[in-house]
Amino acid sequence: MDTTKWKLDKTTVRLTYARTMISGVFFSGAVELDSPKEHKILIIGLGGGIINNYLSSMPNQKLDVTVVDIDPVMKEVATKWYDFKPSPLHRIVIEDGLVFVNQASDKGAVTHAFTYVCI
């Protein structure tokens, strides 16, 4: 049985910690729910890819999701097992999260919501 061919449902989140982190993006007021505006989301640490997959799949949202992870194996796992598909609004950057944040700050980049995943 080749489980890599199973369809992943990105529209539901079953893990409590992931639900909490996702809801925090909206309850904080940083990102408006059902808004046509583009919001930039930065996630430090890919983990299992649940949070970025869900955010990038939300209907009626234009979320530009960037995930930064120091380990290139995590991107391979996300692609092979968790249906990660890069797009203009969804990407994984392999880099040290602190370095990425410092460089983005130096460039004046704006991020509407920031999440740190430590698993």
Phi and psi restraints in degrees (value plus and minus 20) as a CYANA .aco file:
   2 ASP   PHI    -118.6   -78.6
   2 ASP   PSI      79.0   119.0
   3 THR   PHI     -92.2   -52.2
   3 THR   PSI     -31.9     8.1
   4 THR   PHI     -86.8   -46.8
   4 THR   PSI     -36.3     3.7
   5 LYS   PHI    -112.8   -72.8
   5 LYS   PSI     -25.0    15.0
   6 TRP   PHI     -89.3   -49.3
   6 TRP   PSI     121.4   161.4
   7 LYS   PHI     -98.4   -58.4
   7 LYS   PSI     110.3   150.3
   8 LEU   PHI    -114.0   -74.0
   8 LEU   PSI     109.1   149.1
   9 ASP   PHI    -108.8   -68.8
   9 ASP   PSI      83.0   123.0
  10 LYS   PHI    -104.9   -64.9
  10 LYS   PSI     -22.7    17.3
  11 THR   PHI    -113.3   -73.3
  11 THR   PSI     -17.0    23.0
  12 THR   PHI    -155.1  -115.1
  12 THR   PSI     126.9   166.9
  13 VAL   PHI    -147.9  -107.9
  13 VAL   PSI     101.0   141.0
  14 ARG   PHI    -119.0   -79.0
  14 ARG   PSI     -40.5    -0.5
  15 LEU   PHI    -104.4   -64.4
  15 LEU   PSI     109.4   149.4
  16 THR   PHI     -79.8   -39.8
  16 THR   PSI     -63.9   -23.9
  17 TYR   PHI     -81.7   -41.7
  17 TYR   PSI     -58.8   -18.8
  18 ALA   PHI     -89.7   -49.7
  18 ALA   PSI     -60.7   -20.7
  19 ARG   PHI     -79.2   -39.2
  19 ARG   PSI     -63.0   -23.0
  20 THR   PHI     -82.8   -42.8
  20 THR   PSI     -65.1   -25.1
  21 MET   PHI     -86.3   -46.3
  21 MET   PSI     -59.7   -19.7
  22 ILE   PHI     -86.3   -46.3
  22 ILE   PSI     -65.6   -25.6
  23 SER   PHI     -84.5   -44.5
  23 SER   PSI     -52.4   -12.4
  24 GLY   PHI     -80.6   -40.6
  24 GLY   PSI     -52.8   -12.8
  25 VAL   PHI     -79.0   -39.0
  25 VAL   PSI     -57.6   -17.6
  26 PHE   PHI    -111.7   -71.7
  26 PHE   PSI     -62.3   -22.3
  27 PHE   PHI     -85.2   -45.2
  27 PHE   PSI     -47.3    -7.3
  28 SER   PHI     -89.1   -49.1
  28 SER   PSI     -37.9     2.1
  29 GLY   PHI      66.8   106.8
  29 GLY   PSI     -22.2    17.8
  30 ALA   PHI     -86.9   -46.9
  30 ALA   PSI     -53.8   -13.8
  31 VAL   PHI    -149.8  -109.8
  31 VAL   PSI     112.2   152.2
  32 GLU   PHI    -105.1   -65.1
  32 GLU   PSI     114.8   154.8
  33 LEU   PHI     -94.5   -54.5
  33 LEU   PSI     119.9   159.9
  34 ASP   PHI      35.9    75.9
  34 ASP   PSI      20.5    60.5
  35 SER   PHI    -122.1   -82.1
  35 SER   PSI     119.1   159.1
  36 PRO   PHI     -96.4   -56.4
  36 PRO   PSI     -31.5     8.5
  37 LYS   PHI     -91.8   -51.8
  37 LYS   PSI     126.9   166.9
  38 GLU   PHI    -101.0   -61.0
  38 GLU   PSI     111.4   151.4
  39 HIS   PHI    -140.4  -100.4
  39 HIS   PSI     118.9   158.9
  40 LYS   PHI    -116.6   -76.6
  40 LYS   PSI     106.8   146.8
  41 ILE   PHI    -136.1   -96.1
  41 ILE   PSI     110.5   150.5
  42 LEU   PHI    -135.9   -95.9
  42 LEU   PSI     105.0   145.0
  43 ILE   PHI    -137.5   -97.5
  43 ILE   PSI     102.3   142.3
  44 ILE   PHI    -118.0   -78.0
  44 ILE   PSI      93.6   133.6
  45 GLY   PHI      78.6   118.6
  45 GLY   PSI      98.1   138.1
  46 LEU   PHI     -97.5   -57.5
  46 LEU   PSI     -56.5   -16.5
  47 GLY   PHI      37.1    77.1
  47 GLY   PSI    -155.8  -115.8
  48 GLY   PHI    -104.9   -64.9
  48 GLY   PSI     -24.6    15.4
  49 GLY   PHI      63.3   103.3
  49 GLY   PSI     -10.9    29.1
  50 ILE   PHI     -85.8   -45.8
  50 ILE   PSI     -66.9   -26.9
  51 ILE   PHI     -86.8   -46.8
  51 ILE   PSI     -69.0   -29.0
  52 ASN   PHI     -87.6   -47.6
  52 ASN   PSI     -57.1   -17.1
  53 ASN   PHI     -82.0   -42.0
  53 ASN   PSI     -64.3   -24.3
  54 TYR   PHI     -85.3   -45.3
  54 TYR   PSI     -70.2   -30.2
  55 LEU   PHI     -79.8   -39.8
  55 LEU   PSI     -59.2   -19.2
  56 SER   PHI     -96.2   -56.2
  56 SER   PSI     -30.4     9.6
  57 SER   PHI    -126.8   -86.8
  57 SER   PSI     -18.6    21.4
  58 MET   PHI     -87.6   -47.6
  58 MET   PSI     107.8   147.8
  59 PRO   PHI     -91.6   -51.6
  59 PRO   PSI     134.4   174.4
  60 ASN   PHI      43.0    83.0
  60 ASN   PSI       0.0    40.0
  61 GLN   PHI    -149.8  -109.8
  61 GLN   PSI     121.8   161.8
  62 LYS   PHI    -135.0   -95.0
  62 LYS   PSI      65.9   105.9
  63 LEU   PHI    -126.8   -86.8
  63 LEU   PSI     105.0   145.0
  64 ASP   PHI    -115.1   -75.1
  64 ASP   PSI      81.9   121.9
  65 VAL   PHI    -123.1   -83.1
  65 VAL   PSI     100.6   140.6
  66 THR   PHI    -136.4   -96.4
  66 THR   PSI     107.6   147.6
  67 VAL   PHI    -132.2   -92.2
  67 VAL   PSI     112.5   152.5
  68 VAL   PHI    -135.9   -95.9
  68 VAL   PSI     106.6   146.6
  69 ASP   PHI    -159.0  -119.0
  69 ASP   PSI     120.6   160.6
  70 ILE   PHI     -98.3   -58.3
  70 ILE   PSI     -39.9     0.1
  71 ASP   PHI    -122.6   -82.6
  71 ASP   PSI      93.5   133.5
  72 PRO   PHI     -83.2   -43.2
  72 PRO   PSI     -42.8    -2.8
  73 VAL   PHI     -84.0   -44.0
  73 VAL   PSI     -52.8   -12.8
  74 MET   PHI     -81.7   -41.7
  74 MET   PSI     -58.8   -18.8
  75 LYS   PHI     -86.6   -46.6
  75 LYS   PSI     -59.5   -19.5
  76 GLU   PHI     -82.8   -42.8
  76 GLU   PSI     -63.4   -23.4
  77 VAL   PHI     -83.9   -43.9
  77 VAL   PSI     -64.0   -24.0
  78 ALA   PHI     -81.5   -41.5
  78 ALA   PSI     -57.8   -17.8
  79 THR   PHI     -92.9   -52.9
  79 THR   PSI     -65.6   -25.6
  80 LYS   PHI     -94.6   -54.6
  80 LYS   PSI     -63.1   -23.1
  81 TRP   PHI    -127.9   -87.9
  81 TRP   PSI     -42.5    -2.5
  82 TYR   PHI    -139.6   -99.6
  82 TYR   PSI       0.8    40.8
  83 ASP   PHI      36.6    76.6
  83 ASP   PSI      13.9    53.9
  84 PHE   PHI     -87.0   -47.0
  84 PHE   PSI     108.7   148.7
  85 LYS   PHI    -148.8  -108.8
  85 LYS   PSI      93.2   133.2
  86 PRO   PHI     -86.3   -46.3
  86 PRO   PSI     128.0   168.0
  87 SER   PHI    -171.6  -131.6
  87 SER   PSI     154.4   194.4
  88 PRO   PHI     -79.9   -39.9
  88 PRO   PSI     -41.5    -1.5
  89 LEU   PHI    -132.7   -92.7
  89 LEU   PSI      -6.7    33.3
  90 HIS   PHI    -173.4  -133.4
  90 HIS   PSI      97.8   137.8
  91 ARG   PHI    -167.5  -127.5
  91 ARG   PSI     136.2   176.2
  92 ILE   PHI    -138.1   -98.1
  92 ILE   PSI     107.6   147.6
  93 VAL   PHI    -129.2   -89.2
  93 VAL   PSI     108.3   148.3
  94 ILE   PHI    -112.0   -72.0
  94 ILE   PSI      85.5   125.5
  95 GLU   PHI    -189.7  -149.7
  95 GLU   PSI     141.0   181.0
  96 ASP   PHI     -86.0   -46.0
  96 ASP   PSI     108.2   148.2
  97 GLY   PHI     -77.9   -37.9
  97 GLY   PSI     -60.9   -20.9
  98 LEU   PHI     -84.8   -44.8
  98 LEU   PSI     -61.8   -21.8
  99 VAL   PHI     -82.1   -42.1
  99 VAL   PSI     -65.1   -25.1
 100 PHE   PHI     -79.9   -39.9
 100 PHE   PSI     -67.5   -27.5
 101 VAL   PHI     -83.2   -43.2
 101 VAL   PSI     -63.2   -23.2
 102 ASN   PHI     -82.2   -42.2
 102 ASN   PSI     -63.5   -23.5
 103 GLN   PHI     -86.0   -46.0
 103 GLN   PSI     -61.4   -21.4
 104 ALA   PHI     -83.4   -43.4
 104 ALA   PSI     -59.3   -19.3
 105 SER   PHI     -84.3   -44.3
 105 SER   PSI     -62.9   -22.9
 106 ASP   PHI     -81.6   -41.6
 106 ASP   PSI     -52.1   -12.1
 107 LYS   PHI    -104.3   -64.3
 107 LYS   PSI     -27.7    12.3
 108 GLY   PHI      57.9    97.9
 108 GLY   PSI       2.6    42.6
 109 ALA   PHI     -85.2   -45.2
 109 ALA   PSI     124.1   164.1
 110 VAL   PHI    -125.9   -85.9
 110 VAL   PSI     110.5   150.5
 111 THR   PHI    -145.7  -105.7
 111 THR   PSI     110.9   150.9
 112 HIS   PHI    -103.9   -63.9
 112 HIS   PSI     -51.2   -11.2
 113 ALA   PHI    -163.4  -123.4
 113 ALA   PSI     123.9   163.9
 114 PHE   PHI    -150.7  -110.7
 114 PHE   PSI     109.7   149.7
 115 THR   PHI    -150.2  -110.2
 115 THR   PSI     118.7   158.7
 116 TYR   PHI    -134.2   -94.2
 116 TYR   PSI      98.8   138.8
 117 VAL   PHI    -125.3   -85.3
 117 VAL   PSI      99.1   139.1
 118 CYS   PHI    -144.9  -104.9
 118 CYS   PSI      85.0   125.0
